[in-house]
Amino acid sequence: MFQIYKVFVNNFFILITDSIKTKNNYLFDSVDSISQILKYLIENDYNLDTNIVFNCTNPSKEFNCFKKHFKYIEAAGGLIQNRDENILMIYKNQVWDLPKGKLEKGESALNAAIREVKEETGINHVNIVSEPFFTYHIYLSAFQL
C-alpha cells in the first residue's frame, strides 16, 4: 500500500515513502543516516536545491524513528480559500505560511485549527469543508544530535 510522509524544511522537503524513486533527489534507503543528513543541512544553512527521499518498506516505522530526533509539538491550522479559490497566507517569521499554531491543553485539533485561523487572520466565520490532512515541519535548531 502506498504510504508517504512529507516533512518540510525551509525551501525543500524530506519524503519517507515506499513508492517514489527519482533521479532528481538525494536518495537514501534508511533513516539510520538521519544524523549525517541533518548535520549536512545545518552546516549548509539548509539551502538545498532538491529534496531528500527515503525509500523504505515500512514508512510508518521509519517516520517514528525519524521523529525521535526532534521535539514533537502538535499544532493545527487551515487552508483558507475565498469564493474565487484564492488562498489566504500569512507572513510570519520571514516566511509565507498557512495560519496555524499549537494546541492548548485538552483542545481538539479541529477546535485548535478554527481558533488559530481566527486569531491569525481575523476571520470570524470559518467553515470546515474538507477532511483534515497532516503536514510535518522541522525546525533544525531543535535537532538533537
Rosetta constraint file for C-alpha pairs under 8 A:
AtomPair CA 2 CA 17 HARMONIC 7.66 0.50
AtomPair CA 2 CA 18 HARMONIC 6.42 0.50
AtomPair CA 2 CA 19 HARMONIC 6.19 0.50
AtomPair CA 3 CA 17 HARMONIC 5.55 0.50
AtomPair CA 3 CA 18 HARMONIC 6.03 0.50
AtomPair CA 3 CA 19 HARMONIC 7.28 0.50
AtomPair CA 3 CA 59 HARMONIC 6.45 0.50
AtomPair CA 3 CA 60 HARMONIC 7.91 0.50
AtomPair CA 4 CA 15 HARMONIC 6.65 0.50
AtomPair CA 4 CA 16 HARMONIC 5.65 0.50
AtomPair CA 4 CA 17 HARMONIC 4.35 0.50
AtomPair CA 4 CA 18 HARMONIC 7.00 0.50
AtomPair CA 4 CA 19 HARMONIC 7.87 0.50
AtomPair CA 4 CA 59 HARMONIC 6.76 0.50
AtomPair CA 5 CA 15 HARMONIC 5.62 0.50
AtomPair CA 5 CA 16 HARMONIC 5.09 0.50
AtomPair CA 5 CA 17 HARMONIC 6.40 0.50
AtomPair CA 5 CA 59 HARMONIC 7.38 0.50
AtomPair CA 5 CA 63 HARMONIC 7.23 0.50
AtomPair CA 6 CA 13 HARMONIC 6.57 0.50
AtomPair CA 6 CA 14 HARMONIC 5.78 0.50
AtomPair CA 6 CA 15 HARMONIC 4.72 0.50
AtomPair CA 6 CA 16 HARMONIC 6.64 0.50
AtomPair CA 6 CA 135 HARMONIC 6.62 0.50
AtomPair CA 6 CA 136 HARMONIC 6.60 0.50
AtomPair CA 7 CA 13 HARMONIC 5.43 0.50
AtomPair CA 7 CA 14 HARMONIC 5.04 0.50
AtomPair CA 7 CA 15 HARMONIC 6.42 0.50
AtomPair CA 7 CA 135 HARMONIC 6.69 0.50
AtomPair CA 7 CA 136 HARMONIC 4.70 0.50
AtomPair CA 7 CA 137 HARMONIC 5.39 0.50
AtomPair CA 7 CA 138 HARMONIC 6.89 0.50
AtomPair CA 8 CA 12 HARMONIC 6.27 0.50
AtomPair CA 8 CA 13 HARMONIC 4.40 0.50
AtomPair CA 8 CA 14 HARMONIC 6.48 0.50
AtomPair CA 8 CA 135 HARMONIC 7.75 0.50
AtomPair CA 8 CA 136 HARMONIC 6.16 0.50
AtomPair CA 8 CA 137 HARMONIC 4.68 0.50
AtomPair CA 8 CA 138 HARMONIC 6.25 0.50
AtomPair CA 9 CA 13 HARMONIC 5.41 0.50
AtomPair CA 9 CA 14 HARMONIC 7.45 0.50
AtomPair CA 9 CA 46 HARMONIC 7.59 0.50
AtomPair CA 9 CA 137 HARMONIC 6.15 0.50
AtomPair CA 9 CA 138 HARMONIC 5.41 0.50
AtomPair CA 9 CA 139 HARMONIC 7.19 0.50
AtomPair CA 10 CA 46 HARMONIC 7.10 0.50
AtomPair CA 10 CA 47 HARMONIC 7.97 0.50
AtomPair CA 11 CA 47 HARMONIC 7.10 0.50
AtomPair CA 11 CA 48 HARMONIC 7.37 0.50
AtomPair CA 12 CA 48 HARMONIC 6.63 0.50
AtomPair CA 12 CA 49 HARMONIC 7.34 0.50
AtomPair CA 12 CA 50 HARMONIC 6.45 0.50
AtomPair CA 12 CA 51 HARMONIC 5.49 0.50
AtomPair CA 13 CA 51 HARMONIC 5.40 0.50
AtomPair CA 13 CA 52 HARMONIC 6.49 0.50
AtomPair CA 14 CA 51 HARMONIC 6.02 0.50
AtomPair CA 14 CA 52 HARMONIC 4.66 0.50
AtomPair CA 14 CA 53 HARMONIC 5.77 0.50
AtomPair CA 14 CA 54 HARMONIC 7.66 0.50
AtomPair CA 15 CA 51 HARMONIC 7.88 0.50
AtomPair CA 15 CA 52 HARMONIC 6.23 0.50
AtomPair CA 15 CA 53 HARMONIC 4.71 0.50
AtomPair CA 15 CA 54 HARMONIC 5.99 0.50
AtomPair CA 16 CA 53 HARMONIC 6.08 0.50
AtomPair CA 16 CA 54 HARMONIC 4.73 0.50
AtomPair CA 16 CA 55 HARMONIC 6.36 0.50
AtomPair CA 16 CA 56 HARMONIC 7.32 0.50
AtomPair CA 16 CA 59 HARMONIC 5.75 0.50
AtomPair CA 16 CA 62 HARMONIC 7.37 0.50
AtomPair CA 16 CA 63 HARMONIC 6.69 0.50
AtomPair CA 17 CA 53 HARMONIC 7.50 0.50
AtomPair CA 17 CA 54 HARMONIC 6.19 0.50
AtomPair CA 17 CA 55 HARMONIC 5.35 0.50
AtomPair CA 17 CA 56 HARMONIC 6.11 0.50
AtomPair CA 17 CA 57 HARMONIC 7.81 0.50
AtomPair CA 17 CA 58 HARMONIC 7.83 0.50
AtomPair CA 17 CA 59 HARMONIC 5.29 0.50
AtomPair CA 18 CA 55 HARMONIC 5.36 0.50
AtomPair CA 18 CA 56 HARMONIC 5.07 0.50
AtomPair CA 18 CA 57 HARMONIC 5.42 0.50
AtomPair CA 18 CA 58 HARMONIC 6.89 0.50
AtomPair CA 18 CA 59 HARMONIC 6.31 0.50
AtomPair CA 19 CA 55 HARMONIC 6.99 0.50
AtomPair CA 20 CA 53 HARMONIC 7.75 0.50
AtomPair CA 20 CA 55 HARMONIC 6.79 0.50
AtomPair CA 21 CA 27 HARMONIC 7.99 0.50
AtomPair CA 21 CA 55 HARMONIC 7.32 0.50
AtomPair CA 22 CA 27 HARMONIC 7.89 0.50
AtomPair CA 24 CA 50 HARMONIC 7.00 0.50
AtomPair CA 24 CA 51 HARMONIC 7.87 0.50
AtomPair CA 25 CA 50 HARMONIC 5.66 0.50
AtomPair CA 25 CA 51 HARMONIC 5.09 0.50
AtomPair CA 25 CA 52 HARMONIC 5.68 0.50
AtomPair CA 25 CA 53 HARMONIC 6.53 0.50
AtomPair CA 26 CA 50 HARMONIC 7.27 0.50
AtomPair CA 26 CA 51 HARMONIC 6.21 0.50
AtomPair CA 26 CA 52 HARMONIC 4.81 0.50
AtomPair CA 26 CA 53 HARMONIC 6.18 0.50
AtomPair CA 27 CA 52 HARMONIC 6.10 0.50
AtomPair CA 27 CA 53 HARMONIC 5.01 0.50
AtomPair CA 27 CA 54 HARMONIC 6.14 0.50
AtomPair CA 27 CA 55 HARMONIC 7.40 0.50
AtomPair CA 28 CA 52 HARMONIC 7.57 0.50
AtomPair CA 28 CA 53 HARMONIC 6.13 0.50
AtomPair CA 28 CA 54 HARMONIC 4.84 0.50
AtomPair CA 28 CA 55 HARMONIC 6.45 0.50
AtomPair CA 29 CA 54 HARMONIC 5.38 0.50
AtomPair CA 29 CA 55 HARMONIC 5.12 0.50
AtomPair CA 29 CA 56 HARMONIC 6.01 0.50
AtomPair CA 30 CA 54 HARMONIC 6.22 0.50
AtomPair CA 30 CA 55 HARMONIC 7.21 0.50
AtomPair CA 30 CA 56 HARMONIC 6.68 0.50
AtomPair CA 30 CA 62 HARMONIC 7.76 0.50
AtomPair CA 31 CA 54 HARMONIC 6.87 0.50
AtomPair CA 31 CA 62 HARMONIC 6.15 0.50
AtomPair CA 31 CA 65 HARMONIC 7.32 0.50
AtomPair CA 31 CA 66 HARMONIC 6.46 0.50
AtomPair CA 33 CA 37 HARMONIC 6.42 0.50
AtomPair CA 34 CA 38 HARMONIC 6.07 0.50
AtomPair CA 34 CA 66 HARMONIC 7.17 0.50
AtomPair CA 35 CA 39 HARMONIC 5.91 0.50
AtomPair CA 35 CA 145 HARMONIC 6.43 0.50
AtomPair CA 36 CA 40 HARMONIC 6.19 0.50
AtomPair CA 37 CA 41 HARMONIC 6.30 0.50
AtomPair CA 38 CA 42 HARMONIC 6.14 0.50
AtomPair CA 38 CA 140 HARMONIC 7.81 0.50
AtomPair CA 38 CA 143 HARMONIC 7.97 0.50
AtomPair CA 39 CA 43 HARMONIC 6.11 0.50
AtomPair CA 40 CA 44 HARMONIC 6.05 0.50
AtomPair CA 40 CA 46 HARMONIC 7.98 0.50
AtomPair CA 41 CA 45 HARMONIC 6.07 0.50
AtomPair CA 41 CA 46 HARMONIC 4.51 0.50
AtomPair CA 41 CA 47 HARMONIC 7.39 0.50
AtomPair CA 41 CA 48 HARMONIC 7.90 0.50
AtomPair CA 42 CA 46 HARMONIC 5.83 0.50
AtomPair CA 42 CA 140 HARMONIC 7.08 0.50
AtomPair CA 56 CA 62 HARMONIC 7.68 0.50
AtomPair CA 58 CA 62 HARMONIC 6.34 0.50
AtomPair CA 59 CA 63 HARMONIC 5.82 0.50
AtomPair CA 60 CA 64 HARMONIC 6.23 0.50
AtomPair CA 61 CA 65 HARMONIC 6.41 0.50
AtomPair CA 62 CA 66 HARMONIC 6.11 0.50
AtomPair CA 63 CA 67 HARMONIC 6.13 0.50
AtomPair CA 64 CA 68 HARMONIC 6.62 0.50
AtomPair CA 65 CA 69 HARMONIC 7.65 0.50
AtomPair CA 66 CA 70 HARMONIC 7.92 0.50
AtomPair CA 67 CA 71 HARMONIC 7.71 0.50
AtomPair CA 67 CA 72 HARMONIC 7.14 0.50
AtomPair CA 69 CA 143 HARMONIC 6.16 0.50
AtomPair CA 69 CA 144 HARMONIC 5.53 0.50
AtomPair CA 69 CA 145 HARMONIC 7.36 0.50
AtomPair CA 70 CA 138 HARMONIC 7.93 0.50
AtomPair CA 70 CA 142 HARMONIC 6.28 0.50
AtomPair CA 70 CA 143 HARMONIC 5.47 0.50
AtomPair CA 70 CA 144 HARMONIC 6.33 0.50
AtomPair CA 71 CA 142 HARMONIC 6.73 0.50
AtomPair CA 71 CA 143 HARMONIC 7.82 0.50
AtomPair CA 73 CA 102 HARMONIC 7.14 0.50
AtomPair CA 74 CA 102 HARMONIC 6.01 0.50
AtomPair CA 74 CA 103 HARMONIC 6.27 0.50
AtomPair CA 75 CA 100 HARMONIC 6.68 0.50
AtomPair CA 75 CA 101 HARMONIC 5.07 0.50
AtomPair CA 75 CA 102 HARMONIC 4.06 0.50
AtomPair CA 75 CA 103 HARMONIC 5.28 0.50
AtomPair CA 75 CA 109 HARMONIC 7.26 0.50
AtomPair CA 75 CA 112 HARMONIC 7.62 0.50
AtomPair CA 75 CA 113 HARMONIC 7.95 0.50
AtomPair CA 76 CA 100 HARMONIC 5.27 0.50
AtomPair CA 76 CA 101 HARMONIC 5.65 0.50
AtomPair CA 76 CA 102 HARMONIC 6.45 0.50
AtomPair CA 76 CA 103 HARMONIC 6.73 0.50
AtomPair CA 76 CA 109 HARMONIC 5.67 0.50
AtomPair CA 76 CA 110 HARMONIC 7.35 0.50
AtomPair CA 76 CA 112 HARMONIC 5.78 0.50
AtomPair CA 76 CA 113 HARMONIC 4.61 0.50
AtomPair CA 76 CA 116 HARMONIC 7.39 0.50
AtomPair CA 77 CA 98 HARMONIC 7.09 0.50
AtomPair CA 77 CA 99 HARMONIC 5.46 0.50
AtomPair CA 77 CA 100 HARMONIC 3.73 0.50
AtomPair CA 77 CA 101 HARMONIC 6.39 0.50
AtomPair CA 77 CA 112 HARMONIC 7.09 0.50
AtomPair CA 77 CA 113 HARMONIC 4.02 0.50
AtomPair CA 77 CA 114 HARMONIC 6.96 0.50
AtomPair CA 77 CA 116 HARMONIC 6.04 0.50
AtomPair CA 77 CA 117 HARMONIC 6.10 0.50
AtomPair CA 78 CA 98 HARMONIC 6.53 0.50
AtomPair CA 78 CA 99 HARMONIC 6.11 0.50
AtomPair CA 78 CA 100 HARMONIC 6.59 0.50
AtomPair CA 78 CA 113 HARMONIC 6.04 0.50
AtomPair CA 78 CA 114 HARMONIC 7.57 0.50
AtomPair CA 78 CA 117 HARMONIC 6.48 0.50
AtomPair CA 79 CA 87 HARMONIC 7.05 0.50
AtomPair CA 79 CA 88 HARMONIC 7.36 0.50
AtomPair CA 79 CA 98 HARMONIC 6.30 0.50
AtomPair CA 79 CA 99 HARMONIC 7.58 0.50
AtomPair CA 80 CA 87 HARMONIC 5.67 0.50
AtomPair CA 80 CA 88 HARMONIC 5.42 0.50
AtomPair CA 80 CA 89 HARMONIC 7.96 0.50
AtomPair CA 81 CA 85 HARMONIC 5.04 0.50
AtomPair CA 81 CA 86 HARMONIC 5.27 0.50
AtomPair CA 81 CA 87 HARMONIC 4.61 0.50
AtomPair CA 81 CA 88 HARMONIC 6.19 0.50
AtomPair CA 82 CA 86 HARMONIC 5.61 0.50
AtomPair CA 82 CA 87 HARMONIC 6.97 0.50
AtomPair CA 82 CA 88 HARMONIC 7.99 0.50
AtomPair CA 88 CA 98 HARMONIC 7.31 0.50
AtomPair CA 89 CA 96 HARMONIC 6.23 0.50
AtomPair CA 89 CA 97 HARMONIC 5.50 0.50
AtomPair CA 89 CA 98 HARMONIC 5.13 0.50
AtomPair CA 89 CA 99 HARMONIC 6.86 0.50
AtomPair CA 90 CA 96 HARMONIC 5.61 0.50
AtomPair CA 90 CA 97 HARMONIC 5.43 0.50
AtomPair CA 90 CA 98 HARMONIC 6.04 0.50
AtomPair CA 90 CA 99 HARMONIC 6.24 0.50
AtomPair CA 90 CA 120 HARMONIC 7.71 0.50
AtomPair CA 90 CA 121 HARMONIC 7.61 0.50
AtomPair CA 91 CA 95 HARMONIC 5.54 0.50
AtomPair CA 91 CA 96 HARMONIC 4.50 0.50
AtomPair CA 91 CA 97 HARMONIC 6.33 0.50
AtomPair CA 92 CA 96 HARMONIC 6.45 0.50
AtomPair CA 92 CA 97 HARMONIC 7.19 0.50
AtomPair CA 99 CA 116 HARMONIC 6.60 0.50
AtomPair CA 99 CA 117 HARMONIC 5.46 0.50
AtomPair CA 99 CA 120 HARMONIC 6.05 0.50
AtomPair CA 99 CA 121 HARMONIC 7.30 0.50
AtomPair CA 100 CA 113 HARMONIC 6.57 0.50
AtomPair CA 100 CA 116 HARMONIC 5.46 0.50
AtomPair CA 100 CA 117 HARMONIC 6.45 0.50
AtomPair CA 100 CA 120 HARMONIC 7.71 0.50
AtomPair CA 101 CA 112 HARMONIC 7.62 0.50
AtomPair CA 101 CA 113 HARMONIC 7.64 0.50
AtomPair CA 101 CA 116 HARMONIC 5.86 0.50
AtomPair CA 102 CA 112 HARMONIC 7.49 0.50
AtomPair CA 103 CA 107 HARMONIC 6.02 0.50
AtomPair CA 103 CA 108 HARMONIC 7.33 0.50
AtomPair CA 103 CA 109 HARMONIC 6.73 0.50
AtomPair CA 103 CA 112 HARMONIC 5.55 0.50
AtomPair CA 104 CA 112 HARMONIC 7.32 0.50
AtomPair CA 107 CA 111 HARMONIC 6.50 0.50
AtomPair CA 107 CA 112 HARMONIC 6.33 0.50
AtomPair CA 108 CA 112 HARMONIC 6.11 0.50
AtomPair CA 109 CA 113 HARMONIC 6.01 0.50
AtomPair CA 110 CA 114 HARMONIC 6.42 0.50
AtomPair CA 111 CA 115 HARMONIC 6.10 0.50
AtomPair CA 112 CA 116 HARMONIC 5.90 0.50
AtomPair CA 113 CA 117 HARMONIC 6.10 0.50
AtomPair CA 114 CA 118 HARMONIC 6.24 0.50
AtomPair CA 114 CA 126 HARMONIC 6.74 0.50
AtomPair CA 115 CA 119 HARMONIC 6.10 0.50
AtomPair CA 116 CA 120 HARMONIC 5.93 0.50
AtomPair CA 117 CA 121 HARMONIC 5.81 0.50
AtomPair CA 117 CA 122 HARMONIC 7.57 0.50
AtomPair CA 117 CA 123 HARMONIC 7.14 0.50
AtomPair CA 118 CA 122 HARMONIC 5.07 0.50
AtomPair CA 118 CA 123 HARMONIC 5.05 0.50
AtomPair CA 118 CA 124 HARMONIC 5.74 0.50
AtomPair CA 118 CA 126 HARMONIC 7.69 0.50
AtomPair CA 119 CA 123 HARMONIC 7.83 0.50
AtomPair CA 139 CA 143 HARMONIC 7.33 0.50
